[in-house]
Amino acid sequence: MSYGGRNGYGKGEGHRGTFGSSPKPVEMGKEYEVEITEISNRGDGIARVQGFVIFVAGGKVGQNVKIRITSIGERFAKAEVV
């Protein structure tokens, strides 16, 4: 008897979003002062507002910048430097 192969482990797991149905800590079009703390795989800066991830186009690690929110998703937002 073989126990190998696909057994479905992991399906549906990883859905840990704490912001999914709760209000987001950022608002569309609003401006925030943030610090870029990381760079994403795509080269965007990563900042956080109350733990909520914001991808900042053109942001560099260590920058303190004013940003404007351009889109908001379930788990992250996107912004541009003002």
N, C-alpha and C positions, 0 to 999 in steps of 0.2 A: 504494500500500500504506500502510495506516495503522498506526502504532505506539501510538496512543492507547488509552484505555479501561482496564479493570481488568486488571492483569497479575499480581496476587498478591504484589507487593512488600510487604514488611512483615508478611505473615502468619506468625504463630508467633514473631516476633521480640519482643524486649523481656523475655524470660524470663530475667532476670539474678539472680534471688533467690539470695543467698548463704546464707540461713538455711533454705531449703526443706526440706532433709533433715537438717540438722545440729541439734544441741540448741540450744534457745533460751536466751539469757542471763537470762531471768526465769522465775519459777515461779508457777503459779496460787495465789492467796491470799497470797503472800508480800509483805512491805512493803519499800519502797525509798525512799531519799532522792534526789530528783531536782531538776533545775532545768528550768523550763518555758522553752524557747528560741524557740518559734514558736507561731502559732495556725493551726489547720487551717481549711479552707474552711467547715467546719460549726461553727466556733467553739470547738472543743476545744483545750486546750493540747497542745503536742507536746514530749515529753521523749525522751531516749535513754538506754539502759543498754547499754554496750559497742556502741554504734552501732545497736542494735535500737530501732525506733520504738515509742513508747508514747503513745497518745492519752489525755489526762487530762481527764475531764469537769470543766468549770468552772475549769480552770487558766488563769492569765494570765501573759504573758511577763514574765520576771524573777523570778517566784516560786520560792523553794526550798521544796519541799513533801514531805511523806511521803505516799506513795501505796500502794494495795493493788491488785494485779493482779486484774481481774475476768474477763478472757478473753484467750486467746492464739491468734493466727492464724499463718499461714505467714510473713507479712511484717511483722506488727505485733501489738501487744497493746493492750488497753484497761484503764484503771485509774480508781479514784476516789481523791479526797483523803481521808486518814484524819483 
